[in-house]
Amino acid sequence: GYTRLQSDLAEFLQLDALSNANHSKSVVGAFTCHRHEGQSGDIQQHWQKVKQTDPEQQFKENLHATSHEKFKGLVVFLCHVYITMTTVKGETFRVLVNPIFQCLEMLLESATSDDLEILNNLLQSVGKQLDTDEPDKMQDLFNKIRLKIIQGSSPQVRCYLLEIIEIQAHNWKMLPSDITRFYCDTAADILAGMVV
């Protein structure tokens, strides 16, 4: 099993990933390297800790309400684990699908520009895999996005959400530069008060 030092380090990295979304990718990378180096250790212990970060929906809601940075760190961490780590059979960690979709829906519901930017970035990185693993859940998420656009959201929110729909329409590939430029210019015009 893991030594006490390794366990302490793993716990520190997980807590750090929760408090700083920018570190989430590095944390997942560290777990990946550790796993592939063939070091002895019970990887299941660490996934139990990851599961503990999402014991129920209430935890995510409280975290989102009290600490935007920690919530962002949680979502980014879960998505990076989901897209980076695989089981022995080469499959994604499907146990993370529901918590990830719940978090993505919370980002959509809040509809702040920060949350929608996070939603956009996360869907660019994990959207294709989520769509492959759970097409019905992805369709439900995109139906909620469409409703948000139709039901009188602000121009800035509609702009962010339309960009997300375009990403899916382009088969989860990076948008061409002219489309990206259109959304950047439109968002700038909205912020400047030129678009209502």
Buried (B, 14 or more C-beta within 10 A) or exposed (E): EBEEEBBEBBEEBBBBBBEBBEBBBBBBEBBBEBBEEEEEBEBEEBBEBBEEBBEEEEBBEEBBEEBBEBBBBBBBBBBBBBBBBEEEEEEBBEEBBEBBBBBBBBBBEBBEBEBBBBBBEBBBBBBBBBBEBBEEBBEEBBEBBEEBBEEEBEBBBBBBBBBBEBBBEEEBEEBEEEBEEBBEEBBEEBEEEEBE
